[in-house]
Amino acid sequence: MVRIPRRGGYTLVEVMLVVAILGIIASVGANMLLQVNRYFILSQARLDVQKEARAAMYVMTRELRQAQSNTIIIDQAPSQPYYSRITFEVNTTTMTFEQQGNELIQSVKGGQIVLSKNLEYLAFTFPRSDDITILSVSVTLKKEIYQGRSKAIHMASEQVQVMN
């Protein structure tokens, strides 16, 4: 009896199984990678918007606390929502915060500083009609993330006490 040596290699069935398994892993891996990427973009957008909103609110409330209460004027910036602009004086310097499109602008001595380019909504109000030393500031910032989606954050400071 003569033995024929078996050749090394893979059968067609083994190759087909490997291709099928790799195909399943690749399709699941691509979807998982896409989800991880979207989560990272969403988290980064949330962080950016929160940081920007906190910084803008800090600047506005700091300046409003120093305002002279009898100089505060809340009105509407041209082609913007109601109560979207506030003008007041701090030590004889006129200061304005207003919405211009999607920008939050601070105007001081003829110069302008852009506090945010992601502004969706801005409103200044007096929450109590009998006390003009308490102001309410409401800000909504929104940032585009992917595929037409966006992330928005709303911040409201109900009680800004004007000190002067």
C-alpha positions in Angstrom: 0.0 0.0 0.0 1.4 3.3 -1.1 0.6 6.4 0.7 0.0 9.6 -1.2 1.3 12.6 0.8 -1.4 15.1 1.5 -0.8 18.6 0.2 -0.9 21.5 2.6 -3.5 24.3 2.1 -7.1 25.2 2.9 -10.2 23.9 1.5 -12.8 26.0 -0.2 -15.2 25.7 2.8 -12.5 26.9 5.2 -11.7 29.9 3.0 -15.5 30.8 2.7 -15.9 30.6 6.5 -13.0 32.9 7.1 -14.3 35.4 4.5 -17.8 35.3 6.1 -16.4 35.9 9.6 -14.2 38.7 8.5 -17.1 40.3 6.7 -19.2 40.3 9.8 -16.4 41.7 11.9 -15.7 44.5 9.4 -19.4 45.5 9.2 -19.8 45.6 13.0 -16.5 47.3 13.5 -17.2 50.1 11.0 -20.6 50.8 12.6 -19.0 50.8 16.0 -16.2 53.1 14.8 -18.9 55.5 13.4 -20.8 55.5 16.7 -17.7 56.2 18.7 -16.7 59.1 16.3 -20.2 60.6 16.6 -20.2 60.4 20.4 -16.8 62.1 20.5 -18.0 64.9 18.2 -21.2 65.3 20.3 -19.2 65.4 23.6 -16.7 67.9 22.1 -19.5 70.2 20.9 -21.3 70.0 24.3 -18.0 70.9 26.0 -17.3 73.8 23.6 -20.8 75.2 23.9 -20.8 75.0 27.7 -17.4 76.7 27.9 -18.5 79.5 25.6 -21.8 80.0 27.4 -20.2 80.1 30.8 -17.6 82.6 29.6 -20.3 84.9 28.0 -22.5 84.7 31.1 -19.6 85.5 33.4 -18.7 88.6 31.4 -22.3 89.8 31.1 -23.2 89.3 34.8 -19.9 90.8 35.9 -20.5 94.0 33.9 -24.2 94.2 34.8 -23.5 94.0 38.5 -21.4 97.2 38.1 -24.1 99.0 36.1 -25.9 102.1 37.3 -29.5 100.9 37.6 -31.1 104.2 36.4 -29.2 103.9 33.1 -30.4 100.4 32.1 -32.3 100.3 28.8 -33.6 97.0 27.5 -34.8 97.0 23.9 -34.7 95.2 20.6 -31.7 95.1 18.3 -32.6 95.7 14.7 -34.2 92.6 13.1 -33.6 90.6 16.3 -35.9 89.1 19.0 -37.5 91.4 21.7 -35.3 92.2 24.7 -32.2 91.2 22.8 -30.2 94.3 23.7 -29.2 96.0 26.9 -27.5 99.3 27.3 -26.2 100.7 30.5 -23.5 102.9 32.1 -20.6 101.8 34.3 -18.6 104.7 35.7 -19.7 107.0 32.8 -18.8 104.4 30.2 -21.7 103.2 28.0 -21.8 99.5 27.5 -24.0 97.4 25.3 -24.7 93.6 25.0 -26.7 92.6 22.0 -27.5 89.9 19.5 -26.5 90.4 15.9 -27.5 87.4 13.9 -25.8 84.5 15.6 -23.2 86.6 17.4 -23.3 88.0 20.9 -21.6 91.4 20.8 -20.3 93.5 23.6 -19.8 97.2 22.7 -17.6 99.4 24.8 -16.3 102.9 23.9 -17.0 102.4 20.2 -15.2 99.0 20.0 -16.9 95.7 19.7 -16.0 92.3 21.1 -17.6 89.1 19.9 -18.4 87.0 22.9 -19.9 84.1 20.9 -20.5 83.2 17.3 -23.0 80.4 18.2 -25.8 82.5 19.7 -29.3 81.2 19.1 -31.3 83.4 21.6 -30.6 86.2 24.0 -33.0 88.0 26.3 -32.7 90.5 29.1 -35.7 91.2 31.4 -36.7 92.5 34.8 -38.3 89.6 36.6 -39.9 91.9 39.1 -41.6 95.1 37.9 -41.1 96.8 41.3 -37.3 96.3 41.4 -35.1 97.5 38.5 -32.0 96.4 40.3 -32.6 92.7 39.6 -32.1 91.5 36.0 -32.7 88.2 34.3 -30.3 87.1 31.6 -31.2 84.2 29.3 -28.8 82.8 26.7 -29.1 79.8 24.3 -26.1 78.7 22.3 -26.2 76.2 19.5 -23.4 74.5 17.5 -23.7 72.4 14.4 -22.2 68.9 14.8 -22.9 66.5 11.9 -25.4 65.6 9.3 -27.5 68.7 9.9 -27.8 68.0 13.7 -26.8 70.5 16.3 -26.2 70.6 20.0 -27.8 73.5 22.0 -27.4 74.6 25.6 -29.6 77.1 27.4 -28.3 79.1 30.4 -30.4 81.4 32.5 -29.2 83.7 35.3 -32.4 84.7 37.1 -30.9 87.1 39.6 -28.2 89.5 38.5 -28.2 92.1 41.3 -27.2 95.5 40.0 -25.0 97.0 42.8 -25.2 100.7 41.9 
